[in-house]
């Protein structure tokens, strides 16, 4: 028996889902609701935060307790070399059939913010989440238009991250591509010039080789969109799920305070998505049984 947390997990008869940090734990608990938490709980590894901490903790605990799972962002799937599976996924959750990923469930979205952007009434909520003196600065229609315009930009940012994570998973580079340049409102040429420097100087990768992987991931996404008939996952929804969620939400937020995420999560928890997430989690657990 490793420690007190493992002892509790083993004998409380709940399904434990380890997440990357306290913010994820609070968000998922809010979305799924108290009834779901009677038999399931989200926890942060006592040994640290981040995807690696989750992977190590789940691997260790599942040797003795098969009711323990990891619940990770889609970005973490790219870290495990599964970027194409992520961009092709039509479902809400997925797993990867590899021995070292036993018990790991991935969300088919870049990160938590993408679930908000994809399944919540973002524009009207943000439009009202500000002081009265600023209510006229942005209406819901202008926020929605900005969301649609910016999604493609931060989708490209995510694709650069996924490509770099592919090379990292193979031990060919140490760092993940820094994509902050996408938030600077630059032109396409200047943005690509900046990313070329990131790839060749910081990551020390060959630009042409990197582009081949980048194009392979984006091509897989486009082909999946083309092959998915209605009422399957739409192009717009897939793009919002895969874009760099934190950067996108920051740009869309505008004059609303940073506390708007809490407001958006409360709205999300009241939508049909909450039930879909609960059902998806139960389904993935059943498949792993």
Secondary structure, 3 states (H helix, E strand, C coil): CCCHHHHHHHHCCCEEEEECCHHHHHHHHHHHCCCHHHCEEEEECCCCCCHHHHHHHHHHHCCCCCCEEEEECHHHHHHCCCHHHHHHCCCCEECCCCHHHCCEEEECCCCHHHHHHHHCCHHHHHHHCCCHHHCCCCCHHHHHHHHHHHHHHHHHHHHHHHHHHHHHHCCCCCCCCCCHHHHHCCCHHHHHHHHHHHHHHHCCCCHHHHHHHHHHHHHHHHHHHHHCCCCCCCHHHHHHHHCCHHHHHHHHHCCCCCCHHHHHHHHHHCCHHHHHHHHHHHHHHHHHC
